[in-house]
Amino acid sequence: MCRASFVGAAIVFLARSMREGRDLMIGGTLGGILGLIHLVLFVIAAIEILGSNKSLGNKLLWLLLILFLPLIGLIIYFLMGRGK
């Protein structure tokens, strides 16, 4: 529900910006690329976590970490959470 509110606010912001004639191409493109990279890394981490042989509690904690602390959680997971 929180993400839905954020997405709705982002859509309203973009619509108003486009109506006012702001040029969002450079920032929008860069933000889109970074967002896509973040999404791909999130999906990879989630698949690795769910497919690992960690306990259910550890899986849940890692998933919550990368969900609620997106950038920091992914960095921590890729540095410390992956099994060797």
Contacts in CASP RR format, 6 or more apart in sequence:
PFRMAT RR
TARGET T0000
AUTHOR 0000-0000-0000
METHOD contacts of the structure
MODEL  1
MCRASFVGAAIVFLARSMREGRDLMIGGTLGGILGLIHLVLFVIAAIEIL
GSNKSLGNKLLWLLLILFLPLIGLIIYFLMGRGK
14 24 0 8 1.000
17 24 0 8 1.000
18 24 0 8 1.000
38 70 0 8 1.000
38 71 0 8 1.000
38 74 0 8 1.000
41 74 0 8 1.000
41 78 0 8 1.000
42 66 0 8 1.000
42 70 0 8 1.000
42 74 0 8 1.000
45 62 0 8 1.000
45 66 0 8 1.000
45 74 0 8 1.000
45 77 0 8 1.000
45 78 0 8 1.000
46 63 0 8 1.000
46 66 0 8 1.000
48 82 0 8 1.000
49 59 0 8 1.000
49 62 0 8 1.000
49 63 0 8 1.000
49 66 0 8 1.000
49 77 0 8 1.000
50 59 0 8 1.000
50 63 0 8 1.000
52 59 0 8 1.000
52 83 0 8 1.000
54 62 0 8 1.000
62 77 0 8 1.000
62 81 0 8 1.000
65 73 0 8 1.000
65 76 0 8 1.000
65 77 0 8 1.000
66 73 0 8 1.000
66 74 0 8 1.000
66 77 0 8 1.000
69 76 0 8 1.000
END
